[in-house]
Amino acid sequence: MFSTPESGAISDRWTAVRIEGGNDLDEEGRAFMQRYGLRSYPSLLAITAGGALLDRDLKDGRLRDAAYLYRAMEQADGLNRRFIETREELLAADDTESRVKLAGLHAARLEFGRASKLYEQAFAEEPTEDLVQRRLVLLARMGDRDAEGKLLDDAIEGFPEAEEHMGWRMRRVTLHIEPPSSPEEEDANAELHTEAIETLRQEVAEAGDVAGEATIRTTLARIEHGRGRTAESQAHLDWVFEHAPEGRSARVGHLHLARAALGKRVSDEASKHATWVIEKAPESLEAAGAHMVLGDLAYNDHDIEGMETHYQAVIDLVPGSSMAGAAQEALQWIARFRKREGN
């Protein structure tokens, strides 16, 4: 396609770089795929010369359509201009809140080094649990285990009452486990995680920390479900529902069951668990996930109004998140559908 006359307007402003996949994938290609989270072929990304990701959604059946591609690249260029404008505004504000927002924007563009420095500066000004969590997520994405381990140690000691405290402890006891390098290693990797977290669970149980054990059991339930061990997964959730029925872990457990039922297309079961989560804590992160499930159920039922209601709720509850991004894409599709149908 890049050799056609129609592509001249693109090549005048953009440089096309092709990275081979499949059997021709080399170390450079694997590193590129890992950095940008690519899982399929073909994929087309808009990236600055410095490696910042502008747009990763430039892939569909029209990749060989030069006119469509030009419009998509124009959109990416517009995204970059808006980022530059927003960056200047946030830098001019020169306060902690602005630094956190700018760090999030850099992280979304995969400019991890710049994001990390801004988070560190903001944390030095206002050390909060939220900034600890943001920094930990970023370090995990960067693959900097040494820095992540040090920050986990500091966070576990410095924020013992944090909502994410048990999650940090679980991450700390599994940090040494190398990620699987092939599908064949995934089950063995899951077993190593299970063993490490189960040891922590026993320690927490002996200390009488019911809430902490409930948090651990929801994680173990998710791991066991991923390994196809449904009975073991359900046993952990049953314990949570019996011993900590009103806490966050119960909401996480019901959300897990809602998503599992959605995947099996058991609509009534998915709706029941998702609705329970929303009724218990309508402003929570878990409620956002539950609305996403209900939105997807509405999609399956061709319920446009239901989709709009639930996807908008996701955006309202967790603005700027990847979940909200998916919901926004769904709403954009609905808008195009309504325009095409004339309503």
PyMOL commands that set and color helices and strands:
alter all, ss='L'
color gray80, all
select helices_A, chain A and resi 5-11+22-24+27-36+66-93+96-108+112-125+129-142+145-158+165-174+183-206+210-226+230-243+248-263+267-280+285-300+304-317+322-341
alter helices_A, ss='H'
color red, helices_A
select strands_A, chain A and resi 46-47+53-55
alter strands_A, ss='S'
color yellow, strands_A
deselect
rebuild
show_as cartoon
